[in-house]
Amino acid sequence: MAQRFWIAEIRISPAMETKIRTRRFVTGDQVREACVPDHYERAGWDDDPVHGRRLAVRCTTVDGVRLTVLLQPVDVEEGIWRLRTVLRRMG
């Protein structure tokens, strides 16, 4: 069985909000809604040599936009994460 991660809060800086709105055409609220526990498709650790350990979350917005959301852990026990980037998935 896949590991489930508690995502209670996703912190998104104003600069990141601007980036995802203008480059990925999604809002921070859409990302937060798609990453709700028991709603996202799957999540797992991604160990990047440059960016470090991040949680990769595959999810879909209520509008049907498929995303991979990369979250930096702030406090895993409390479910607090920081948004690093969002990638749109095709298909």
ROSENU-29190 format. One line per field, with one value per atom (N, C-alpha, C): residue number from 0; atom name; x, y, z. Coordinates in steps of 0.001 Angstrom, whole numbers, always signed. Layout:
REM residues N
num c(NUM | ...)
atomo c(CA | ...)
u c(X | ...)
v c(Y | ...)
w c(Z | ...)
***
This chain:
REM residues 91
num c(0 | 0 | 0 | 1 | 1 | 1 | 2 | 2 | 2 | 3 | 3 | 3 | 4 | 4 | 4 | 5 | 5 | 5 | 6 | 6 | 6 | 7 | 7 | 7 | 8 | 8 | 8 | 9 | 9 | 9 | 10 | 10 | 10 | 11 | 11 | 11 | 12 | 12 | 12 | 13 | 13 | 13 | 14 | 14 | 14 | 15 | 15 | 15 | 16 | 16 | 16 | 17 | 17 | 17 | 18 | 18 | 18 | 19 | 19 | 19 | 20 | 20 | 20 | 21 | 21 | 21 | 22 | 22 | 22 | 23 | 23 | 23 | 24 | 24 | 24 | 25 | 25 | 25 | 26 | 26 | 26 | 27 | 27 | 27 | 28 | 28 | 28 | 29 | 29 | 29 | 30 | 30 | 30 | 31 | 31 | 31 | 32 | 32 | 32 | 33 | 33 | 33 | 34 | 34 | 34 | 35 | 35 | 35 | 36 | 36 | 36 | 37 | 37 | 37 | 38 | 38 | 38 | 39 | 39 | 39 | 40 | 40 | 40 | 41 | 41 | 41 | 42 | 42 | 42 | 43 | 43 | 43 | 44 | 44 | 44 | 45 | 45 | 45 | 46 | 46 | 46 | 47 | 47 | 47 | 48 | 48 | 48 | 49 | 49 | 49 | 50 | 50 | 50 | 51 | 51 | 51 | 52 | 52 | 52 | 53 | 53 | 53 | 54 | 54 | 54 | 55 | 55 | 55 | 56 | 56 | 56 | 57 | 57 | 57 | 58 | 58 | 58 | 59 | 59 | 59 | 60 | 60 | 60 | 61 | 61 | 61 | 62 | 62 | 62 | 63 | 63 | 63 | 64 | 64 | 64 | 65 | 65 | 65 | 66 | 66 | 66 | 67 | 67 | 67 | 68 | 68 | 68 | 69 | 69 | 69 | 70 | 70 | 70 | 71 | 71 | 71 | 72 | 72 | 72 | 73 | 73 | 73 | 74 | 74 | 74 | 75 | 75 | 75 | 76 | 76 | 76 | 77 | 77 | 77 | 78 | 78 | 78 | 79 | 79 | 79 | 80 | 80 | 80 | 81 | 81 | 81 | 82 | 82 | 82 | 83 | 83 | 83 | 84 | 84 | 84 | 85 | 85 | 85 | 86 | 86 | 86 | 87 | 87 | 87 | 88 | 88 | 88 | 89 | 89 | 89 | 90 | 90 | 90)
atomo c(N | CA | C | N | CA | C | N | CA | C | N | CA | C | N | CA | C | N | CA | C | N | CA | C | N | CA | C | N | CA | C | N | CA | C | N | CA | C | N | CA | C | N | CA | C | N | CA | C | N | CA | C | N | CA | C | N | CA | C | N | CA | C | N | CA | C | N | CA | C | N | CA | C | N | CA | C | N | CA | C | N | CA | C | N | CA | C | N | CA | C | N | CA | C | N | CA | C | N | CA | C | N | CA | C | N | CA | C | N | CA | C | N | CA | C | N | CA | C | N | CA | C | N | CA | C | N | CA | C | N | CA | C | N | CA | C | N | CA | C | N | CA | C | N | CA | C | N | CA | C | N | CA | C | N | CA | C | N | CA | C | N | CA | C | N | CA | C | N | CA | C | N | CA | C | N | CA | C | N | CA | C | N | CA | C | N | CA | C | N | CA | C | N | CA | C | N | CA | C | N | CA | C | N | CA | C | N | CA | C | N | CA | C | N | CA | C | N | CA | C | N | CA | C | N | CA | C | N | CA | C | N | CA | C | N | CA | C | N | CA | C | N | CA | C | N | CA | C | N | CA | C | N | CA | C | N | CA | C | N | CA | C | N | CA | C | N | CA | C | N | CA | C | N | CA | C | N | CA | C | N | CA | C | N | CA | C | N | CA | C | N | CA | C | N | CA | C | N | CA | C | N | CA | C | N | CA | C | N | CA | C | N | CA | C | N | CA | C)
u c(+846 | +0 | +887 | +511 | +1284 | +1216 | +2317 | +2360 | +1519 | +750 | -50 | +657 | +640 | +1278 | +214 | +396 | -519 | -119 | -1020 | -795 | -1889 | -1559 | -2531 | -2425 | -1205 | -973 | +109 | -141 | +869 | +1136 | +2361 | +2761 | +3229 | +2676 | +3003 | +3370 | +4595 | +5048 | +4348 | +4284 | +3691 | +4401 | +5724 | +6467 | +6088 | +5938 | +5543 | +4112 | +3232 | +1846 | +1831 | +2636 | +2719 | +3259 | +4294 | +4891 | +3884 | +3180 | +2276 | +1057 | +638 | -479 | -82 | +1135 | +1541 | +2189 | +2830 | +3517 | +2761 | +2010 | +1307 | -211 | -674 | -2099 | -2980 | -2453 | -3218 | -2976 | -3882 | -3734 | -3267 | -2807 | -2432 | -3599 | -4776 | -5969 | -6268 | -6092 | -6311 | -5313 | -4067 | -3040 | -3401 | -3779 | -4132 | -5311 | -6334 | -7508 | -7140 | -6246 | -5870 | -4997 | -4298 | -3372 | -3991 | -5295 | -5962 | -5798 | -5453 | -5359 | -6655 | -6524 | -7620 | -8182 | -7555 | -7965 | -6841 | -5598 | -4502 | -4325 | -3781 | -3625 | -2523 | -1359 | -260 | +801 | +1649 | +2729 | +3915 | +5102 | +6312 | +7490 | +8524 | +9721 | +10476 | +10974 | +11831 | +13126 | +14232 | +15533 | +16305 | +16396 | +17071 | +18441 | +19516 | +20853 | +21035 | +20280 | +20404 | +19407 | +18150 | +17080 | +16785 | +17406 | +17191 | +15927 | +15511 | +14351 | +13057 | +12180 | +10885 | +9818 | +8619 | +7484 | +6851 | +6776 | +6127 | +4712 | +3738 | +2326 | +1668 | +1097 | +323 | -1133 | -1740 | -3099 | -3815 | -5111 | -5939 | -6812 | -6885 | -7740 | -9205 | -10099 | -11529 | -11941 | -11122 | -11381 | -10783 | -10153 | -9609 | -8190 | -7482 | -6099 | -5198 | -4427 | -3551 | -2212 | -1767 | -558 | +381 | +1653 | +2630 | +3089 | +2891 | +3209 | +4420 | +5440 | +6639 | +6638 | +6659 | +6567 | +7827 | +8307 | +9443 | +8899 | +9420 | +8921 | +9320 | +8349 | +8600 | +8483 | +7348 | +7119 | +6228 | +6845 | +6119 | +5105 | +5481 | +4572 | +3274 | +3393 | +2228 | +1569 | +2194 | +1626 | +1830 | +2941 | +3207 | +4287 | +3974 | +4842 | +4974 | +6038 | +6246 | +6248 | +5487 | +5420 | +6727 | +7323 | +8551 | +8246 | +7347 | +6931 | +5727 | +5116 | +3978 | +4261 | +4025 | +4173 | +2828 | +2424 | +1198 | +1517 | +644 | +807 | -142 | +327 | -505 | -1243 | -2357 | -3081 | -4052)
v c(-1186 | +0 | +1243 | +2249 | +3483 | +4264 | +4925 | +5746 | +6997 | +7361 | +8583 | +9635 | +10853 | +11961 | +12951 | +13469 | +14465 | +15825 | +16444 | +17782 | +18682 | +19373 | +20232 | +21677 | +22089 | +23479 | +23515 | +24292 | +24532 | +26031 | +26394 | +27799 | +28175 | +29269 | +29721 | +31196 | +31513 | +32906 | +33694 | +35018 | +35831 | +35630 | +35487 | +35263 | +33929 | +32893 | +31582 | +31623 | +32327 | +32472 | +33105 | +34149 | +34806 | +33843 | +33084 | +32137 | +31087 | +30472 | +29396 | +29936 | +31162 | +31763 | +32085 | +32632 | +33084 | +32002 | +31023 | +29969 | +28653 | +28353 | +27066 | +27219 | +28455 | +28777 | +28087 | +27992 | +27508 | +28467 | +28456 | +29312 | +28486 | +29195 | +28521 | +27790 | +28382 | +27721 | +26418 | +26397 | +25169 | +24091 | +24485 | +23533 | +22981 | +23853 | +23412 | +22438 | +22733 | +21852 | +20488 | +20483 | +19231 | +18348 | +18953 | +18204 | +17769 | +17910 | +17498 | +15987 | +15548 | +14097 | +13385 | +12193 | +11379 | +11929 | +12979 | +13501 | +13316 | +13518 | +13376 | +11913 | +11702 | +10350 | +9566 | +10176 | +9535 | +10576 | +10211 | +11099 | +10259 | +10772 | +10078 | +11028 | +10623 | +11455 | +11476 | +12665 | +12876 | +13475 | +12721 | +13203 | +13774 | +15096 | +15799 | +16258 | +16011 | +16386 | +17895 | +18691 | +20153 | +20720 | +20282 | +20884 | +20152 | +19013 | +18270 | +17416 | +16996 | +16100 | +16904 | +16449 | +17104 | +16032 | +16402 | +15501 | +15792 | +14775 | +14905 | +14365 | +15233 | +14882 | +14920 | +13792 | +13744 | +13965 | +14956 | +15308 | +15952 | +16174 | +16789 | +17845 | +19024 | +20083 | +19736 | +20457 | +20212 | +20527 | +21328 | +21657 | +20628 | +19573 | +18508 | +18727 | +19718 | +19968 | +19012 | +18198 | +17206 | +17851 | +17684 | +18352 | +17393 | +17762 | +17226 | +18416 | +18345 | +19434 | +19003 | +19852 | +19558 | +20422 | +19751 | +20421 | +20186 | +21253 | +21168 | +20982 | +20015 | +19832 | +20994 | +21478 | +22473 | +21768 | +21075 | +20264 | +19098 | +17974 | +16819 | +16302 | +16274 | +15788 | +16596 | +17911 | +18798 | +18967 | +18421 | +18506 | +19849 | +20533 | +21860 | +21738 | +22297 | +22202 | +23558 | +23729 | +24943 | +24534 | +25256 | +24953 | +25340 | +24384 | +24639 | +24869 | +24081 | +24299 | +23414 | +23700 | +22923 | +22627 | +21395 | +20996 | +20470 | +20902 | +20374 | +19057 | +18072 | +16766 | +16689 | +16156 | +15997 | +14669 | +14641 | +13382 | +13055)
w c(+0 | +0 | +0 | -780 | -871 | +434 | +740 | +1944 | +1743 | +2765 | +2718 | +3548 | +3095 | +3784 | +4242 | +5433 | +5981 | +5428 | +4695 | +4142 | +4707 | +5789 | +6458 | +5976 | +5633 | +5237 | +4172 | +3113 | +2088 | +2065 | +2395 | +2395 | +999 | +491 | -860 | -781 | -1169 | -1143 | -2246 | -2117 | -3188 | -4536 | -4513 | -5765 | -6397 | -5586 | -6103 | -6635 | -5941 | -6421 | -7806 | -8000 | -9308 | -10357 | -10009 | -10952 | -11405 | -10455 | -10865 | -11618 | -11314 | -12067 | -13499 | -13687 | -15018 | -15863 | -15228 | -15993 | -16042 | -15005 | -14936 | -15035 | -14929 | -15073 | -14035 | -12808 | -11659 | -10497 | -9541 | -8368 | -7167 | -6159 | -4927 | -4302 | -4382 | -3830 | -4561 | -5889 | -6648 | -6227 | -6018 | -5578 | -4206 | -3290 | -1931 | -1958 | -2749 | -2836 | -3423 | -4413 | -5070 | -4174 | -3214 | -2344 | -1023 | -892 | +341 | +518 | +1745 | +1978 | +1557 | +1042 | +514 | -793 | -1336 | -2639 | -3662 | -3223 | -4188 | -4579 | -5785 | -6331 | -5625 | -5508 | -4790 | -4460 | -3508 | -3089 | -2653 | -2884 | -2471 | -2465 | -1757 | -1662 | -2972 | -3328 | -4486 | -3955 | -4080 | -3610 | -4784 | -4832 | -5909 | -5423 | -6206 | -5752 | -5567 | -6286 | -6178 | -5172 | -5259 | -4466 | -3157 | -2952 | -1717 | -1764 | -593 | -478 | -556 | -1472 | -1658 | -1777 | -1441 | -1618 | -2972 | -3828 | -5139 | -5010 | -5260 | -5110 | -6488 | -6900 | -8157 | -7788 | -8430 | -8064 | -9248 | -9074 | -10107 | -9450 | -10057 | -9522 | -9762 | -9109 | -9312 | -10745 | -11455 | -12853 | -13813 | -13253 | -14085 | -14572 | -14029 | -14418 | -13624 | -14348 | -13704 | -13382 | -12131 | -11647 | -10945 | -10951 | -10017 | -9197 | -7895 | -6977 | -6154 | -6115 | -5331 | -4081 | -2929 | -1634 | -814 | -196 | +718 | +2129 | +2874 | +4235 | +5145 | +5906 | +6956 | +8299 | +8504 | +9703 | +9297 | +8961 | +8446 | +9459 | +10732 | +11785 | +11834 | +11658 | +11703 | +10332 | +9291 | +7946 | +7283 | +7612 | +7051 | +5983 | +4806 | +3634 | +2970 | +2182 | +1392 | -82 | -884 | -2313 | -2991 | -3701 | -4463 | -5931 | -6499 | -7893 | -8199 | -9331 | -9845 | -11311 | -11710 | -13110 | -13597 | -14768 | -15373 | -16064 | -15896 | -16531 | -17727 | -18798 | -19990 | -19938 | -20659 | -20818 | -19796)
***
